[in-house]
Amino acid sequence: MTTEDENAALEQIRQMDCGVLLVYYSLPHPVRKRLSKAFRQTCPEGRIIAIANMKIEKPEFADAFVYGLEGPETLISTILQR
């Protein structure tokens, strides 16, 4: 599921058996925080992966980080890591 609407994302998180949440790091900090909190409550075993257009030492609210320019192979590899 993909959406640009925070409320739609929160609703889907609350309804789904989810495994991975991909979050664009360009989202406003309060939005990233709300989405991450809802995901952790609903899917405590799930992983949160932040995607950004710049290198980040430790992504806030996320388990892993993918630099957007690294391409889809890196994203897929990060999703599959446990």
C-alpha positions as CSV (number, residue, x, y, z in Angstrom):
1,M,0.0,0.0,0.0
2,T,1.3,3.4,-0.8
3,T,-0.1,6.9,0.0
4,E,0.9,10.5,0.4
5,D,-1.9,11.1,3.0
6,E,-0.9,10.7,6.6
7,N,-4.4,9.8,7.8
8,A,-4.7,7.1,5.1
9,A,-1.4,5.7,6.1
10,L,-2.4,5.6,9.8
11,E,-5.6,3.9,9.0
12,Q,-3.8,1.2,6.9
13,I,-1.3,0.7,9.6
14,R,-4.0,0.1,12.2
15,Q,-5.8,-2.4,9.9
16,M,-3.0,-4.4,8.4
17,D,-0.7,-7.2,9.4
18,C,2.3,-5.3,8.3
19,G,6.0,-6.3,8.1
20,V,7.8,-3.2,6.7
21,L,7.0,0.5,6.8
22,L,8.9,2.7,4.3
23,V,9.1,6.3,5.4
24,Y,10.5,9.2,3.4
25,Y,12.8,11.1,5.6
26,S,11.6,14.3,3.9
27,L,8.2,14.0,5.7
28,P,7.8,16.5,8.5
29,H,9.3,15.2,11.8
30,P,5.8,15.1,13.6
31,V,4.4,12.9,10.7
32,R,7.4,10.5,10.8
33,K,6.9,10.3,14.6
34,R,3.2,9.5,14.4
35,L,3.5,7.0,11.6
36,S,6.4,5.2,13.4
37,K,4.6,5.1,16.7
38,A,1.4,3.7,15.2
39,F,3.4,1.1,13.3
40,R,5.3,0.0,16.4
41,Q,2.0,-0.4,18.3
42,T,0.3,-2.3,15.6
43,C,3.3,-4.3,14.2
44,P,5.9,-4.5,17.0
45,E,7.9,-7.2,15.1
46,G,7.9,-5.1,11.9
47,R,10.7,-3.0,10.5
48,I,10.8,0.7,9.7
49,I,13.1,1.8,6.9
50,A,13.8,5.4,6.2
51,I,14.5,6.5,2.6
52,A,16.3,9.8,2.3
53,N,18.1,11.9,-0.4
54,M,21.1,12.4,1.9
55,K,23.3,10.2,4.1
56,I,22.0,9.9,7.7
57,E,24.1,8.5,10.5
58,K,21.2,7.0,12.5
59,P,17.7,7.5,11.2
60,E,15.3,8.7,13.9
61,F,12.3,6.3,14.4
62,A,13.7,3.8,11.9
63,D,15.5,0.5,12.1
64,A,17.5,1.1,8.9
65,F,18.2,3.7,6.3
66,V,18.5,3.6,2.5
67,Y,20.1,6.5,0.6
68,G,17.7,7.0,-2.3
69,L,20.4,7.2,-4.9
70,E,21.6,3.7,-4.1
71,G,18.8,2.2,-6.1
72,P,16.1,-0.4,-5.8
73,E,18.5,-3.3,-5.2
74,T,19.7,-1.7,-1.9
75,L,16.1,-1.1,-0.8
76,I,15.2,-4.7,-1.5
77,S,18.3,-6.0,0.3
78,T,17.5,-3.8,3.3
79,I,13.9,-4.9,3.4
80,L,15.0,-8.6,3.4
81,Q,17.6,-8.2,6.2
82,R,16.4,-9.2,9.7
